[in-house]
Amino acid sequence: MPGLDLAFARSQFPALSGDPDGWVFLDNAGGSQILGSVIDRIRDYLTTSNVQIGASYAVSMLAAERLREGQAKVAELINAARPDEVVFGPSSTVMIQTVARAMAPRLGPGDEVVVSRIDHEANIGPWVGLQAQGVHVKFWDLNRASMTLETSDLEPLLSARTRLVVFTQTTNIFGAILPVAEITALAHERGAEVFVDGVAFAPHRLVDVRGWDVDYYVFSLYKVFGPHHAVLYGKYERLLALANQSHHFVPADRIPGKLQPGNPNYELSYGASAIPDYLVALGARSGASPEGSRREHIAAAFDAIADHEEMLAERVLAFLRSRPDIRIVGPAVSSGEVRVPTLSFVVNGRRSGSVVRAIDPMKIGIRFGDFYSRRLVEDLGLAGSEGVVRASFAHYNTGEEADRLVAALTTALAV
């Protein structure tokens, strides 16, 4: 079966078409490079349909049609049942805050929400804030033996009063993949809904909100080769039940409008429509049957992406495992079934910032810190060492770029 057509993939990203000895972008968990086709659609929107939607004249109707196309294409990408289950917003952080506010009126004293402590703070703080109205927040902690979240630790936290279970699909530090369908099934058995942060997962694997049966799912398009924009998915009936976050006269059944106060960014929403089109084209070059559906092509693209990224991760992890002075924070294996290629580590006797700054002049973009997973880094006792060093790959990275990072680390750690 053909693998990833890397030359085609790289050709679709304008930032990668310059000097071959230029910058290596390995900070992709913070934000990926953007597709040229996304840029083209944003430009096209702004030059040919940059008006307010909702009017009767032709250009306004074109603008609305393009917004609907963005919703429909993102619904296709994540396997939503209908386009209006897709809510656009400026960031995942804002979308999580919006849902927490919209859910708040139906929660009160005695109700319980289970929140993972290994999440990005964006998916912790808004839920913890519900304590002000009497909601009991329980923390689902990292299992120190397995260094992941275990369903066996979740079960005792669930009760007849549990209304919501909140967790990340993939940590932005460990890169470990959690079994979303299994966790969701357990929560549903106990009568609870689930809210999943898919920000660190969506750039690397096929999202299947219906297959997993999740109630809510959020991710950032600017980490999935698109614009600085975000997506909230919700089952239609769940979105109906949320309180209006827009003007008082907006009907309760106006979805997604009641959750998009002031309307979403039109040009970015339209730009996002290019992302699944790119993945369909990539899948066609990665072994998908010509007779297959668009969804099958997208799945083939992500299968090829996973295999390629596993190779990239192994090149770096093999080096990290060979160094007795390095502690890998997260799985030490590269298996695509276990992790995405977001690799974090600390160096004995070195502050993480000193390692990264030593590499900066070598034109390799990596990062250090807690990446807003402050509670996890503090629980691991790493806050005092400036958090972790993190290198995060995307499918457009090459084996040579992974080797370049290894060479840079070797030089930096010899100082």
Residue pairs with C-beta under 8 A, 6 or more apart in sequence:
1 287
2 285
2 286
2 287
2 304
3 286
3 287
3 304
3 307
3 308
4 282
4 286
4 304
4 305
4 307
4 308
4 395
5 282
5 285
5 286
5 304
6 308
6 395
6 396
6 398
8 281
8 282
8 285
9 282
9 395
9 396
10 16
10 17
10 396
10 398
11 17
12 35
12 36
12 37
12 278
13 33
13 34
13 35
13 36
13 225
13 396
14 34
14 36
14 39
15 25
15 33
15 34
16 25
16 33
16 396
21 363
22 363
23 363
23 364
23 365
24 363
24 364
24 365
24 397
24 401
24 404
24 405
25 33
25 365
25 394
25 397
26 364
26 365
26 366
26 391
26 392
26 393
26 397
26 401
26 405
27 365
27 366
27 367
27 390
27 391
27 392
28 203
28 223
28 392
28 393
28 394
28 397
29 172
29 200
29 223
29 342
29 371
29 390
29 392
30 223
30 367
30 371
30 392
31 222
31 223
31 228
32 203
32 222
32 223
32 224
32 225
32 394
33 225
33 394
33 396
34 222
34 225
34 226
34 227
35 225
35 226
35 274
35 275
35 278
37 274
37 277
37 278
38 225
38 226
38 227
38 271
38 272
38 274
38 275
39 271
40 274
41 270
41 271
41 273
41 274
42 227
42 267
42 268
42 270
42 271
44 270
45 63
45 66
45 266
45 267
45 270
45 271
46 267
48 59
48 62
49 59
49 62
49 63
49 66
50 63
50 266
50 267
51 59
51 60
51 63
52 60
52 63
53 60
53 63
53 64
53 67
53 263
53 266
54 60
54 64
55 61
63 266
66 266
66 269
66 270
66 273
67 264
67 266
67 269
67 270
68 83
69 270
69 273
70 88
70 269
70 270
70 271
70 272
70 273
71 83
71 84
71 86
71 88
71 256
71 269
72 83
72 273
73 272
73 273
73 274
73 275
73 276
73 277
74 80
74 86
74 221
74 231
74 272
74 273
74 275
74 276
75 81
75 82
75 83
75 85
75 86
76 276
76 294
76 295
76 298
77 207
77 275
77 276
77 279
77 298
78 86
78 207
78 208
78 209
78 217
78 231
78 233
79 207
79 208
79 209
79 210
79 211
79 295
80 86
80 209
80 210
80 233
81 210
81 235
81 236
82 236
84 236
84 239
84 255
84 256
85 233
85 234
85 235
85 236
85 239
85 255
85 256
86 231
86 232
86 233
86 256
87 95
87 231
87 232
87 233
87 234
87 239
87 255
87 256
87 259
87 260
87 264
88 229
88 230
88 231
88 232
88 256
88 260
88 264
88 265
88 268
88 269
88 272
89 95
89 98
89 229
89 230
89 231
89 232
89 260
89 264
90 228
90 229
90 230
90 265
91 220
91 228
91 230
92 122
92 197
92 199
92 218
92 219
92 220
92 230
93 122
94 230
95 218
95 230
95 231
95 232
96 122
96 123
96 126
96 195
96 197
96 218
97 122
97 126
98 232
98 245
98 259
99 126
99 195
99 216
99 218
99 232
99 234
99 242
99 259
100 126
100 127
100 129
100 130
101 126
101 243
101 245
102 242
102 243
102 244
102 245
102 259
103 164
103 242
103 243
104 130
104 133
104 243
105 243
106 241
106 243
107 113
107 130
107 133
107 135
107 163
108 133
108 134
108 135
109 133
109 134
109 135
110 134
110 136
110 161
111 134
111 135
111 136
111 161
111 163
112 135
112 136
112 137
112 138
112 159
112 161
112 162
112 163
113 127
113 130
113 135
113 136
113 137
113 138
113 162
113 163
113 164
113 165
113 166
114 137
114 138
114 139
114 140
114 154
114 157
114 158
114 162
114 164
114 165
114 166
114 192
115 123
115 124
115 127
115 128
115 137
115 138
115 139
115 140
115 166
115 167
116 123
116 124
116 139
116 140
116 149
116 166
116 167
116 168
117 124
117 139
117 140
117 141
117 142
117 375
117 376
117 379
118 142
118 149
118 168
118 171
118 173
118 174
118 373
118 375
118 376
119 166
119 167
119 168
119 171
119 197
119 373
119 376
120 168
120 172
120 197
120 199
120 371
120 372
120 373
121 372
121 373
121 374
121 375
122 197
122 372
123 166
123 167
123 168
123 195
123 197
123 218
124 166
124 375
127 137
127 164
127 166
128 137
130 137
131 137
136 161
138 157
140 149
140 153
140 154
140 157
140 165
140 167
141 153
141 379
142 148
142 149
142 376
142 379
143 149
143 150
143 153
147 174
147 176
147 330
147 331
148 174
148 176
148 178
149 167
149 178
149 183
151 179
151 182
151 183
151 186
154 165
154 183
154 186
154 187
155 186
158 165
158 186
158 187
158 190
158 192
159 190
160 190
160 191
162 187
162 190
162 191
162 192
163 192
163 193
164 192
164 193
164 194
164 195
165 183
165 187
165 192
165 193
165 194
165 195
166 194
166 195
166 197
167 178
167 183
167 194
167 195
167 196
167 197
168 178
168 196
168 197
168 198
168 199
168 200
169 177
169 178
169 180
169 196
169 197
169 198
169 200
169 201
170 176
170 177
170 178
170 198
170 200
170 201
170 204
170 339
170 340
170 342
171 200
171 330
171 342
171 373
171 376
172 199
172 200
172 342
172 371
172 372
172 373
173 329
173 330
173 342
173 344
173 370
173 371
173 373
173 376
173 377
173 388
173 390
174 329
174 330
174 331
174 339
174 342
174 344
175 200
175 330
175 331
175 339
175 340
175 341
175 342
175 343
175 344
175 392
176 330
176 331
176 338
176 339
177 201
177 205
177 337
177 338
177 339
177 340
180 196
180 212
180 214
181 211
181 212
181 213
183 194
184 194
184 196
184 212
184 213
184 214
184 215
185 213
187 193
187 194
188 194
188 213
193 215
193 216
193 238
194 214
194 215
194 216
195 214
195 215
195 216
195 217
195 218
196 212
196 214
196 216
196 217
196 218
197 218
197 219
198 207
198 217
198 218
198 219
199 218
199 219
199 220
199 223
200 223
200 340
200 342
201 207
201 219
201 340
202 219
202 220
202 223
202 224
203 223
203 224
203 225
203 340
203 394
204 302
204 305
204 306
204 309
204 340
204 341
204 395
205 302
205 305
205 306
205 340
206 298
206 299
206 302
207 217
207 219
209 217
209 233
214 233
215 234
215 235
215 238
216 232
216 233
216 234
216 235
216 238
217 232
217 233
217 234
218 230
218 231
218 232
218 233
219 230
219 231
220 229
220 230
220 231
221 227
221 228
221 229
221 230
221 231
221 268
221 272
221 275
222 228
222 229
222 230
224 275
225 275
225 278
225 394
226 268
226 271
226 272
226 274
226 275
227 265
227 268
227 271
227 272
228 268
229 264
229 265
229 268
229 269
229 271
229 272
231 272
232 256
232 259
234 242
236 255
239 255
239 256
239 259
240 252
240 253
240 255
242 258
242 259
244 250
244 252
244 258
245 258
245 259
245 261
246 254
246 257
246 258
246 259
246 260
246 261
246 262
247 261
250 257
250 258
251 258
252 258
257 263
276 294
276 298
279 297
279 298
279 301
279 302
280 294
280 297
280 298
280 301
281 297
282 297
282 301
282 304
282 305
283 292
283 296
283 297
283 298
283 299
283 300
283 301
283 304
284 290
284 297
284 300
286 300
286 301
286 303
286 304
287 300
287 303
287 304
288 296
288 297
288 299
288 300
288 301
289 296
292 300
304 395
305 395
306 336
307 336
308 395
309 336
309 340
309 341
309 393
309 394
309 395
310 334
310 335
310 336
310 341
311 334
311 399
312 341
312 393
312 397
312 399
312 401
312 402
313 334
313 339
313 341
313 343
313 393
314 334
315 399
315 402
315 403
315 406
316 343
316 391
316 402
316 405
316 406
317 328
317 332
317 333
317 334
317 343
319 406
319 409
319 410
320 326
320 328
320 332
320 343
320 345
321 328
321 332
323 413
325 347
325 348
325 349
325 413
326 345
326 346
326 347
326 348
327 345
327 346
327 347
327 348
328 343
328 344
328 345
329 344
329 345
329 346
329 380
329 382
329 388
330 339
330 342
330 343
330 344
331 338
331 339
333 339
334 341
341 392
341 393
341 394
342 390
342 392
342 393
343 390
343 391
343 392
343 393
344 388
344 389
344 390
345 388
345 389
346 352
346 382
346 385
346 388
346 389
347 355
347 389
347 413
350 385
350 413
351 385
351 386
352 368
352 369
352 385
352 386
352 387
352 388
352 389
353 368
353 386
355 368
355 389
355 409
355 412
355 413
356 366
356 367
356 368
356 389
358 411
358 412
358 415
359 366
359 405
359 408
359 409
359 412
362 404
362 408
362 411
364 404
364 405
364 408
366 389
366 390
366 391
366 392
366 405
367 389
367 390
368 386
368 387
368 388
368 389
368 390
369 386
369 387
369 388
369 390
370 376
370 377
370 378
370 382
370 383
370 387
370 388
371 387
371 390
374 383
377 383
377 387
377 388
382 388
391 405
393 402
